[in-house]
Amino acid sequence: MYLSTRLHGNLSTLPLWLPPLAFLAVFFFFPLSRIFALTFSSEALTAKNLPITTYTLLFTFYQAILSTLLTLLLGLPSAYLFARFDFRGKALLRALTAVPFMLPTVVVAAAFNSLFGSRGLLNAIANYQLPTAASSSFIIHPFLAILLAHVFYNTTIIIRIVGAALSSLDPKLEQTARSLGADSLRVWMNVTLPLIRPSILAASLLVFLFDFTSFGVILLLGGSQFATLEVEIYIQAVKLLNLPLAALLSAVQLLCTLLFSILYSHLITRNSYPLSPRSSVIKPRTLKQKLFVSAIVLLLSTFYFLPLASLPIRSLFRLEANRGQRAEVQYGFTADYYKELFINRRGSVFYVPPIRAAFNSLAYASATVLLSLLLGFPAAFALAKPTRLEKILDPLIMLPLGSSAVMLGLGFIIAYGKWLTSPLLVPFAHTLVALPFVIRTLQPAIASIPQRLRDAASTLGAPPLEVWKSIDLPILRRAALAAATFAFTVSLGEFGATLLISRPEYPTIPVAIERFLSQPGGLNYGQAMAMATLLMLLTTAGILLIEKIRLPHTGDF
């Protein structure tokens, strides 16, 4: 009797799982199986492919390790600043450091290009002030730009994870060490650091994972000369049409990503300590504390504000250089780049105006919202009251979140190559990325609905549809809007998979930005800056809406 009841409870939610599982089977697991089938073919496992795979893997590790170390160099003092000190503008500065992590990678890359690129703001100003100087006055090396962009993107991870650990330490431990004669350095090395070491390791591994799978930043700032696994997969699949090698690289990357994810999960489970929360932060009192706070605040403000501000400024800044017999630089502010988004000045049937790319992105995002909600609601309802079946299927439904978008795009090419002439595959790829966020947004709201309210409505004679309209819908409305905004924002900024599978005549905003940045001419560059600015504003608006309407205590993504 007990086994029968338990089995019935496990299988009662199975119909809810059928739509999302069928979707994953067709658009995730089948393409993934095709990648692995091609990986172990004789065309992939050749001596010619081994040097490319080895070099690309080593360079991917090299840039990820270096980026992680630089992120720690800025992140650890910043985490200490936010955890221990109170100062004017603290909340605003903390929010400013979190903005880049929520922006599409193509916007972050465009922001650094607008500041440090050959046609960037600093170089434009330098050439105006010194018109006879070389045009590369303020151009930084592409590899350095990649490292800085990674630090810009991921420092908030260190601030939040390590800062939370620092805030959770019992202040009596440090006070006891100081009463025994330990100076600040010895307190940090012998008391504080050992306690927060698991948090530092977990945050470092998560940063390394993001740097290891970085695509948009490296492609737009470094190009093919700094090819990581993600970039090399794109080059081999799209540029060189070498699908076997692209599949081999994808398998290597997936294996590395899984190992890092398992290690991260292991560190997170150990990252708990029964310590009292810090009673309060302090205002800087001593000269050393004031200098530390002032220096880190100034560094963070400058590092985060300049790229974000330079992007809209550069989109409104015209620079035309004439270096004939008489060097002359014409400059000024203009809205022409935004006006050009609506014009097909070339008059070519093959040219897609940027505004068309914007409409494509909106259409793809709308389709992604619809698909994500249709698939996410059944899974979220099943997970609201988990049984043993849900505990098995929950990590399964989250697998696309740990897979690279470029690998998803490659799987679509291999599995559904003949369908790539249709733009319909793009919303399916975007839904794979957005679905885990939608489920995680809906699940807490569904679980919060009191069953006693449903029972009371049913007792009063309300039919099931009326119960849903009167009880469930008012509670779920905010969560559904937040989930839809999540899906919409994710789709707008998705770049990796879209670059591989989108048709040239149906580009999205991120793909159009990449196209215009790769072409010569000030007009192309200005339009890229204008589109990146609009995408940044749309994404930021979506993020603010999510923060406003989502339920409290649902955690951070």
DATATA-V880637 format. One record per backbone hydrogen bond with DSSP energy under -1.0 kcal/mol. NH is the residue of the N-H (numbers start at 0). CO is the residue of the C=O. If there is no record, write none. Layout:
[[NH,CO] [NH,CO]]
This chain:
[[4,0] [5,1] [6,2] [7,3] [8,4] [9,5] [10,6] [11,7] [13,10] [16,12] [17,13] [20,16] [21,17] [22,18] [23,19] [24,20] [25,21] [26,22] [27,23] [28,23] [29,24] [31,27] [32,28] [33,29] [34,30] [35,31] [36,32] [37,33] [38,34] [39,35] [40,37] [44,40] [45,43] [52,48] [53,49] [54,50] [55,51] [56,52] [57,53] [58,54] [59,55] [60,56] [61,57] [62,58] [63,59] [64,60] [65,61] [66,62] [67,63] [68,64] [69,65] [70,66] [71,67] [72,68] [73,69] [74,70] [75,71] [77,73] [78,74] [79,75] [80,76] [81,77] [82,78] [83,79] [84,80] [85,281] [89,86] [92,88] [93,89] [94,90] [95,91] [96,92] [98,94] [101,98] [107,103] [108,104] [109,105] [110,106] [111,107] [112,108] [113,109] [115,111] [116,112] [119,116] [120,113] [121,114] [123,119] [124,120] [125,121] [126,122] [127,123] [128,124] [129,125] [132,129] [138,135] [144,140] [145,141] [146,142] [147,143] [148,144] [149,145] [150,146] [151,147] [152,148] [153,149] [154,150] [156,153] [158,154] [159,155] [160,156] [161,157] [163,159] [164,160] [165,161] [166,162] [172,169] [174,170] [175,171] [176,172] [177,173] [178,174] [179,175] [180,177] [181,176] [186,182] [187,183] [188,184] [189,185] [190,186] [191,186] [192,187] [194,190] [195,191] [196,192] [199,195] [200,196] [201,197] [202,198] [203,199] [204,200] [205,201] [206,202] [207,203] [208,204] [209,205] [210,206] [211,207] [212,208] [213,210] [218,214] [219,215] [220,216] [221,217] [222,217] [225,222] [231,227] [232,228] [233,229] [234,230] [235,231] [236,232] [237,233] [239,234] [241,235] [242,240] [245,241] [246,242] [247,243] [248,244] [249,245] [250,246] [251,247] [252,248] [253,249] [254,250] [255,251] [256,252] [257,253] [258,254] [259,255] [260,256] [261,257] [262,258] [263,259] [264,260] [265,261] [266,262] [267,263] [268,264] [269,265] [271,269] [274,272] [277,166] [281,83] [289,285] [290,286] [291,287] [292,288] [293,289] [294,290] [295,291] [296,292] [297,293] [298,294] [299,295] [300,296] [301,297] [302,298] [303,299] [304,300] [305,301] [307,303] [308,304] [309,305] [310,306] [312,308] [313,309] [314,310] [315,312] [317,331] [319,329] [321,327] [327,321] [329,319] [331,317] [333,315] [338,334] [339,335] [341,338] [342,339] [346,343] [354,340] [355,352] [356,352] [357,353] [358,354] [359,355] [360,356] [361,357] [362,358] [363,359] [364,360] [365,361] [366,362] [367,363] [368,364] [369,365] [370,366] [371,367] [372,368] [373,369] [374,370] [375,371] [376,372] [378,374] [379,375] [380,376] [381,377] [382,378] [383,379] [390,386] [391,387] [392,388] [393,389] [396,392] [398,395] [400,397] [401,398] [402,399] [407,403] [408,404] [409,405] [410,406] [411,407] [412,408] [413,409] [414,410] [415,411] [418,415] [419,416] [421,418] [428,424] [429,425] [430,426] [431,427] [432,428] [433,429] [434,430] [437,433] [438,434] [439,435] [440,436] [441,437] [442,438] [445,441] [446,442] [447,443] [448,445] [453,449] [454,450] [455,451] [456,452] [457,453] [458,454] [459,455] [460,457] [461,456] [466,462] [467,463] [468,464] [469,465] [470,466] [472,467] [475,471] [476,472] [479,475] [480,476] [481,477] [482,478] [483,479] [484,480] [485,481] [486,482] [487,483] [488,484] [489,485] [490,486] [491,487] [492,488] [498,494] [500,496] [501,497] [505,502] [511,507] [512,508] [513,509] [514,510] [515,511] [516,512] [517,513] [524,520] [525,521] [526,522] [527,523] [528,524] [529,525] [530,526] [531,527] [532,528] [533,529] [534,530] [535,531] [536,532] [537,533] [538,534] [539,535] [540,536] [541,537] [542,538] [543,539] [544,540] [545,541] [546,542] [547,543] [548,544] [549,545]]
